Amino acid sequence: IGILVNASPIVGVPLHSWRFEGVTQRIALCYFVAAILVLWSNRRGQLIAIAACLVGYWAIMRFLPVPGFGVPGRDIPFMDPDRNIVAWLDRKLFMGRLYNVTRDPEGIISTIPAIGTILIGVVTGYWLRSEKSPATKAIRLLLFGILGLVAGRIWHIWFPINKNLWTSSFVLFTAGFALVFLALLYWVLEIKQWRGAWTFPLLVFGMNSIAGFVADSFVYGPGYTFTIAGPNGTRVMWYDAANSWFLSLGASPAIASLLYSACAVSFCWLLLWLLWKKQIFIKV
């Protein structure tokens, strides 16, 4: 799916620079590895795998020499944007097809800690499917969420939280945030049974999440590649034109960018609502 999206003329990427790496490609690799571990190991083995992914990735980033540059922390700055082993391997394999020219946020090596993210989700699923009481489940989610936030923030001192490199501290911190939020939703929806119309927008997105991701790519892609007539006969990108219009209404640059994103998300939701109305749910 990811390669087809990247190759779509709507996204506007030339044939010679089609991007092979991507979000759905990473999800596929992580699910493949996680599925093998779930089928062929027990929960203890899966917890060990999480630790191995996170600690192993830190060791690779910290101690493995980067060809042509040297050892991180000694010859080059630790986690230098371009002079790290993740970016180096991606350039070796996919130069000319990377998201940021010299590096890619969904790199090959940085998929290792992403596997840890998937496995944390697997363990969370075990908790939710257990015979424990709903209150116990919510408390456990909350406590482990807080633990993840604290652990991620502490590890940040030595291995900074960084989404593009998917650092181990980022895995713990974001998993902690997700668990705290999940605990809150579990308490509201499953324990208190406070359900109603306010959940409908979330259901529309959740029931067609893959379709939503593809729709988002097709909405944002043209915004940065398609142009329209601008002042003085110039051609401007859709995003710039929309941003300028919001600015002309008195919005600050930050608010203008937020409004553009809100419009894009709303349009994606409308497309998913049409699928919901037809009871069409796309799953992989």
N, C-alpha and C positions, 0 to 999 in steps of 0.2 A: 504494500500500500504506500509506504513512504517513498520508495523509488518512483512509483507511478505518479505520485503527487509532485515530486521534484521534477519529473520529466514533463509535466503538463504544460502546454503552451500558455495556460492561464497564469501560471506562476512566472513565466517569462524568462526561464533559464536556457541559454543556448545548449545545443546537443553536446558540444565538446566539454562543457563544464557541469554536466549533470552531477548532482551531489549524491553519493552513494550512502553516506552516513545520515542519520536523522533520528528523530524521536521514536517513530514507530519501529524503525529498524533496531534501535536499542531495546525497546520493549520486547521485540521478538527474541533477541538474543538472551535477554535476562529471563524471559519466561521459559525458554528452552532449557537453560541451565537449571533454573529453579524447579522445573517439572521433573527433571532427572533426579535432583536431590530429594524431592518429595516422594518420588516413587521408590528410590533405592537407599534412603537413609531414614533414621528416626529423628525425633525432634531434637535430641541432644546433638546429633550430627549436623542438623541444620543450624543450630545455635553456634556450633564450632565453625561452620562455613561462614556465618555472618562475621564472626570475629576474624577469621582468616582473610576474608575479603577486605575488611577495613584496615586491619593492621598490615596486611601484605601490601596493599596499595600505598599506605603511608611509607613503608620501607622502600618500595620501588621509587616513589617520588623523591624521597630524602637521600637515598644512598646510591641508586643506580646512575652511573655516569652517562651523560648525554653526549653521544658521538659528535665530535667537532667542537664541543663547548666545555666539557669537564664535569666535575662532581658538583651537584647542587649544594649550596651553602659554603663551598670552598672556592671554586673557580667562577661560579655564576650565582646570582641571587636565587635563593630557594623559591620555587614557584614563579620564576620569570615567565611572563605570558607566552613567549615564543621559544625560549631556550629551556624547555622541559621535555622529558621523555615522551609524554603524551603527544605534544605537538610535533615532535621530531618524527615519531612513527607515522602519524597521520600524513605528514608531508612526504615521507618516503613512499607510502602506499597510494595516496590520493591527491598529490599535488595538482592544483588546478581545479579541484572539485571540492574544496573545503568551504565551509560557511563563512569563515573570517579570513580567507585567502591563505594565511599561514598557520591556521589552527582551526579546530572544529569543536564546538561544545558537546558533541556526541562522539567523542573519540573512541578508538579501539580500546586502549588501556584503561581509560576512565569508565569503561563499562563494568570493570571489576567491582568497584564499590556500588555501582547501580544494581548489581546482582544482590548485594547486601540489602538494598532498599526493598527489592521484591521479596526477599526472604523474611524481612521484618513484617511485611504484609501477610506472609504465609502464617507466621507465628501468631499474629494478631487474629487471623481467621480461626486458628485453633482455640484461642481464648473465647471468642464469640460463640463458637459451636460447642463449647464445653457444657457440662451439666451444672455449672455454678449458677447461683442466683443472679438475676439481672443487676442488683445493687453491687454484688461482688465484682461482676464484670466491669461495670462502670468505674468503680474505685481502682481496679487493677489497671485499666486503660489510663486513667488520670495519673496514677503514681508512676507508671512506666513512661508516660508522656513527659512528666516533669523531670524524671531521671534523664531522659534523652536530651531535653533542653539544656540541663545543667552539664551533662557530659560533653555535649557538642560545644557548648560555650567554653568549657575548660580546655578541651582539645584544640580549640581555635587559637589558643596562645602559641602552640607549637605547629599546628597544621591549620592555617586559616580557613574559615568557612568560605567556600567559593563554588558557586553553582556551575560555572563553565568547566571547571576541572572535576566537579562532583566529588569534592574532597570528603574524607571520612568524617570529619567534623560536621560537614554539611549534611551528610546522611543522618547522623545522630540528631542534629538540631531539627531538621525538617521532619524526621520521623516523630520526634517528641512533640512538635507542634501539631502534627496530624493526629497523634493519639489523644492529645488534650482536646482537640476540636471534635474528634470522634466520640470521646467520652461525653462531651456536652450534648452532642446530637443524640447519642444513645440514651442519655438520661431524659432528654426532652421527648423523644419520639417513642422509645420502647418502655420506659418506666412511667413517665408522666402521661404518655399518650396524648401529648399536645400536637395533634395533627390537624391540618386544614389546608386552605387554599394557598397559604404561604409556602408549602412544600412543592407545589406544582411546578414552578420554574426549575427547581432542582431536579425533579423527576424527569422532566423533558430532556435536560442535559445528560443526566445519569443513564437513562435508558438507551441513549444513542451517542455515547461518548466518542467512539471512533469516528462516526459520521460527523460529529461536532468538530473534531480535530481537522478532518479533511475540509470541512466547510470553512473553518478558520483560515486554513492555508489559501483557499481560493478567494477569500475576502481580503486578506492582508497582502497576498502576492501582487494582485493588480494595483493595489494602492501605492506600491513602490516601483512598479514597472510601467503601468499604463499612464499615458499623458493626456491632458486636455488642453484646449486653447487657453492661454493666459493673457495678461495685459501686453500690449505692444507686439502682438503677433508671436509671442514666445509660447513654448510648450512646457507645461509644468506637470509634475506627478499628481495623481489623485490625492495622495496624502498631504502634499504641500498645499494644494488648492483648498482642501477641507480645513487644514490647520489655519490657513490664512483667513478663511471665512469665520472660524470661531474667534480668532484674534480680533477681527473687525467688529465683532459683537461685544468686545470688551473683556474677553477671557484672557487670563495670563497664559504664558507658554505651557506651563504645567497643566493647567485646567483644560486648555485646548487639546493637548495630547490625550488627556483623560477622556474628554468628550468624544474624540475620534474613536478611541478604544471601546467606549461604551456603545457607540453606534454600531461598531463592527460586531461586538458580542451580541447585541440585540438582534442584528440581522441574522447571525448564526442561529440564535435561539428561535427566530421565526421559521427558519428552514427546518429545524428539528421539530418544531411544533407541527408543521405540516406532515412530517413523517409520523409523529405521535397520533395525529388525527386519523391517519390512514392505518394505524396500528402496524407500521413498518419499523422493525427494530433490527438494525444491522449489527451483527456480532461476529467476532473472530474466534 
